[in-house]
């Protein structure tokens, strides 16, 4: 592909994306295809000769688009959002065009230094403690997801607790970690990968608001110490996946300090809310954390993937993950004057992710980002108000930010039917969880272009489907 062809086809792709975004509301939010339908539409064998680019783009529309669940639709209320924006997409395009592999400072100084600088920006933007700044003892790095951030934190905690011997000798079955029953499932996977084992990940009970009970955590740590085990790590969550529950970080942090345990704070979804000072109380106690992460790719308009992960003591993380074969040795690394992010995560290679984050922050500005977050929270609070005032529905959990957990009073089968009918209609997309053993519907307001009319329509459609159910159900 010549530069002129790239320019022509590149314009065509940008035009296609712009057209797609301008009429995204016309598509069913949840893909309506059956399993295997997309593969059945594709040729059995690859082409022997290259095909015209126009054909590729036509086939995206004809073959791929029907199988897309439209995460960027303003009627997408499922899971947590994975929102994108124009500046984020263009920053990602520029990253792809540069083709940087930023494993070392020397392999692209701008990749490392921009990332370091933008993550320092975010420390002040989110009101995080200064110990997370690169100019202090800590620093930040962009991971792919919160799952990877949690794994890195757990590995560093494991090594600190064993005086950095478990990397050499392996785990002996005595290392124990802690999370709540509501903590994201990625912590179980992290325990598996880190060699701690799922049975040594203690799931601590929660209170009536689905937040971890610090006193239960303290009791379990004491019991494990008496049993000759080695507690090393606690994960506290700011905004759990099921219900957006807020673990009491300050109290959990004091338990961790008393027992010399690594405290990791997972704010994957709700951390973005800390851009607004009025929501920062939800993570009071974060100054006690050894590590912290949030996902700009969830609620800060930065397209997937982009997780920001900070540590208070970068030496512990680097000592845990650093390997330096001869073929990576270079003068800059040997000088000790640079950061090599290959030592801060699992993989060696890394993309220039900070470009899209930089573009988003500069395009919106702090005030612009705050405006959208506040708007989303206000829309969710309005939806929660409607639920409270409806005789047939009830809230299933507190609504601190932009997730509303609710259910029809008719029971699990009724709620399942309502959700299935809505999702099959294509008008909107909801997902569910179970709280107190009851099937619960979740509506999360967080898509980039979601407005009041979309939330109003969602509530209207929910009540319509409920009204179609047989009387008494």
N, C-alpha and C positions, 0 to 999 in steps of 0.2 A: 504494500500500500504506500503510494508516494505521498509526500507532504500535501500536495494539492488534493489528492483523493481523500486523505485523512480530513482535510479541512471541509471538503464538501459533505462527506458522510458524517463528520462530527456535527455539522450544522443540522443535518437531518435527524440525528439522534436527539440533540437538544430540543429541536422542534417537536419531536415525538413525545419526549418527556413533558414538555410544557403543555402539549395538547392533552396528554393523559391526566396531568394534574388539574387541568381546567375543567374536565368533565368526569372526574373520578367518582362523583356522587351517582353517576348513571349506572355504575357496575354493582352487582350484588356484592356486599361486603365480604361474605364468606364464599369461597370458591364452590361452585355448584357441580363440579365434576365427580365422577365415581372413581374408586381406586383402579389404577391401571389405564385410565382413559387417555391421559396425556402421553404415556409411553406408546400406546397403541396408535396414536396419531403420527408418531415419528418414524422415519425410514429405518428399516432393519439394519442397514449398513451405512457407514459413513461415505460421503461423496469421494470419488476417485480424483476428481478435479475441482478446483476452487469454484465457488458460486458467486454470482454478483451480490454486492452488499445490499442492494435494494431487495433482493429475495430474502435475505436474512431478516431484514427489518419487517417485511411483510409477514414472515412466518412467526415472528415474535407476537404480532397482533393476532394472527390466525390460530396458532398452536399453543403458545405460552400463556397469553393473557387470560384465556378461559380458566386456567388452573391457578391463577393468582388469588390469594386472599389479600384484600386491599388494606394493608396495615396503615396506609396513609389516608384512608377515607375518614372524613369527619364523623362518620357514623360507626367507627370502630371504637367500641367501648370494652373490649375483651382484655384478658390478661392485665399487663401493664403496657402502656404505649411503647412503641419503638419508632419515635417520630423523626422525621427528616425535615430539611428546609432547603431553600434555594442556595444560600451561601454554603451550607454543609455539603451539598451535592457537588457544587463547583470546586470546593476545596478538596474533596475526595478525587475529583477528576484531575485536578492539578497534581495531586500526589501520584496518581496513576501515570500521568504524563511524564513526571520527573523520574519515576521508576527507582526511587531511592531505596536502598537496603541499609537501614540505620542501626545495625547491630553494635557498632563501635562509634565513638566520637569521630575517629579518623575516616570512617567510611561515608560520613556525611555530617560535618560539624553543625550545619544549620538544623538538621533533623533533631539532634540531641539538644541543642541550645534553645531552640524555639519551644520544644516540649517542656524543658526544665522551667523556662520563663512563664509559659502559659499556666502550668500547674502551680507555680508560685502566685500568679494572679488569682487563681481560684481559691487559694487559702484565704486571702482577704475577702474575696467576693462571697464566700460561704461562711465567713466568721470562724474559721478553723483556728486552732492554736498555732502559734508561731513556730513551735517545734517541728511542724511539718514542712517548713520552708527549706529549700535547698541551701540557703545561707546559714541554717542552723544545723542540728545534728541529723535531721531527717531529709525528706524530699519526696517528690511525687514522680510517678511514671504512668504511662497509658498502657493498660492491659486490654485484652479483647473484651472480656466480660467480668462481672463480679465473681463468677465461679473461679476464674483463674486467680483473681485477687485473693479470695479466701484461701485457696490452696497455697499460695505463696506465703500468706500470713501464718497458716498452720505449720508449714515447713520451717519457717523461721522460729516459731514458738517451740517446735519440737527440738530444734538444734540448740536453742538457748537453754532449754530445760535439761538437756543431756550434755551440756558443755561441748557441743558440736561433735559428739562422738557417734550419733546415730547415722549420720551420713556415711561413716566409715564402716560401722559394724552392723547397721540395721537396727530395727526396733525389737525390743525384747518382750513385748506384750504388756508392759507396765504403764505406758504413756496413755494418759486420758485427756480428752477434750470435752467441752461442754457447749451446748446450744439449747434452745427451747424446743418444745414440741411444734412450734410454729415457724421455726427457722427454715430457710430455703433448703431444698433437697440437695443443693450443690455441696453443702457441708458434709453430707454422708458420702458423697463421691470423693470429696477431698480427703476424708478419713481413710477411705479405701486406697486412694493413690498414694497417700503419705505413709502407708504401712502401719497406721495406728489401728485400723479396723473399725468397722461399724459398731461392734459390740462395746468398744471403748470410747464411743461418742455418746456421752450421757445427754439425754433429752429431758430438760428440766420442765416441770409443770408450769402452767401459766395461770394468770388470774382471770377474773370475769371479763376483762378487756382484752384477753389473749396476749398479754405481755408477760415476759419471764418474771418469776417470783425470786427476787434476790435471796430471800431467806432459805428457799428450797435449794438454790445453787450453793449457798454456804454449807448447808447440811450435807449435800452430796460430796462436796470437796473434802469436808472433814471425814466422811466415811471412807472415801477413797484413800486419803492419807493414812488412816488407821489400818487399811487393808494392805499397806505397803506399795500402793500404786504411785504414779508420778503425774499429777495434774499439771497441765502446761498451757491451756488455751481456752478462752471463752469467746464465743461470737454473740454479740448483742446486735439487735436489728432495729433500725429506724424505718419503720414501715414494712411489716411482714407481707408476704405475697398474698396470703389468704384474706387478711382483713385490714391491712395497713396498721397493725398494732405497733405501738411504740414501747420498746423495752426501756426500763428505767436505767439509763446508762450510768448516771452518777452513783446509784446504789450498787450496781453490778461492778462498776469500776473500783469502788472501795473494797469489795470482796476480792477482786483480782489483786489489788495492791497488797492487801493483808496476806495473800497467799503466793505472791510473786508469780502471777499468771499473766500471760499475754492476753490483752483485750483487743479484739478486732471488732470494729463497728461497721456493719454492713448497712449502708444507706442507699442501696442500689437505685431504688425508685425515688424515695422521698427526700434524698439529699438535695435534689435540685431546689426544693422549697426553701432551703436555707439561704438562697439568694435574697429572700425577703426577710428582713430582720424580725418581723412579727412572728415568723414560724421557727426561729432558731431555738426557742425554748424546748422544742420537741427533741432536740439532741443535747440538752443540758448534760454536762459531765463528759463531753467528748474530749476535754483536755486530759482525761485519764486514759485515753486510748493509746495503744501502741501502734495501731494501724487503722485506716479508715478508707472506705471506697464509696463512690457513687457513679451512676451511669449517665453521662450526658446524652447517650443514645436512647434513653428512655423518655426524659421529660425536658431536655434542654436543647432540642431541635438540631441535634448533631447526629447525622445518620450512622447507623450501625456499621462497624463496631467501635465503641469508644468507652472504656471504663477508666476512671481516674482513681489511682491507688496511692495512698501516702503511708509512709512509716515515720515513726518518731526517731528511730535509730537505724539509719541506713546501713551501718556497719554490720548489724546482725543479719539483715537481709542479704547483703552482698556476700558475707562469709558463708551463708547457707547455700547460695546458688552459683558462686563463682567457680568456673573452670577455665583455665587459660592454656590451651594447646599452643604449640610453637607457631602454627600457621596464623594465629590471631595476634601474636605479639607485634607491638609497634611502639614507636618512640613516644607518642602522646600518652598511651596507656602506661608505659613504664615511668613517665614523669609524675604520675599521680595527680595531675592538674585538671583532669577531665573526668566526666561521667561516661561510663560504658554501660548502656542500658541492658546489654546482654546478661549482666549480672543481677538484674532486677526482676526477672521473670523466667518462665519455663523454657520457652523457645529461644533459639539463637537469633534468627532473622526477625526483622520488624519493619513495618511500613511507616510512612511519614504521616501518622494519624493526627498529629497536632495541627497540621495545616487546616483541616476542616473545623477543628475546635477554635482555632484562632480566627478563622473567617466568621464563624457564628458569633463569637463574642464581640468582634469588631463591627459586624453588620448590625446586630441588635443593640449593642451596648448594654450595660448592666440594667439601666432603667427599662429598656425594651423587653429584656428577659423577665424582669420582675412583673411587668404589666401582664404578660401572657400567663405566668404562673398564677397571679392573683385572679385573673379572669377564670381560669380553669377551676380553681378552688371555689370561687363564688358560684359557678355553674353546678358543681357537685353538691354544694351546700343547698342550693335551690332544689335540686332533685331529691335530696334527703328530706327536705321540708315537705315536698309533695308526698313522699312515702309515709311520713309521720301522720299526715292529715288524712290518709286514705284508710277506710275501714277494712279493706281486704288485704292490705300489705303491712309489713312491719320491718323496722331496721333490725339487723342481726348483729351489729357491732357499732362502736362509736365511729364517727366520721371526722377525723382530725384534718384531713386534707381533701383529696380529689377522688377517693375510692368510696363508693357506697355499696355496702353489703346489705341486701334486703331479701325478703322472700314473701310469697303469698302465704296467707295463713292456712290455705287448704292442704298443705303438706308437701312431701317430696315429689310425689307423682305429678301433682299440679305444677310445681315449679319446673320440673323437667320438661313437661309438655309446653309450658309457656316459652321456655328458652329454645327448645327444638323448633317450635313453629316460627319464632322470630328469626332464628338463624337461617332456617330454610327459606324464609321469605326474601332474604338478601337485603332487607331494609336496614338492619343493624346487626351487630355481632356482640353477643354477651358470652361470658364464661362463668363457671360456677366453682364453688368450693364446698367443704362441709365444716360447719361451725356448731359446736355442741351436738355433733352427730346428725345435724339437719342439713339437707341440701340447701345451699344459699346462692343466690344470684349475685354477681359482681358487676357493677357498672363503674368503669374508670374513665374520667374525663381528662384527657391529656394529649390528644392529637393536635398537631400544629394548627390545623384550620377548623377545629371544632368551635362552633358558635352556639349561642343560646337557642337558635331555631332547631339545631340538631338534637340538643338535649330535650327540648320540648317535644319534638317528634318522637324521640325514643320513649318518653313517658306515655305519650298518647298511644303508641303501638303496643306497649306492654299492657296497658289497661284494656285495649281492644282485644288482645289475645286472651287476657284473663276473663273478659266478659263473654267470650265464646264458649267457655267451659260449661259443662252441665251444672245446673243448680245443685248446691250442696257439696260441690267438690272444690 
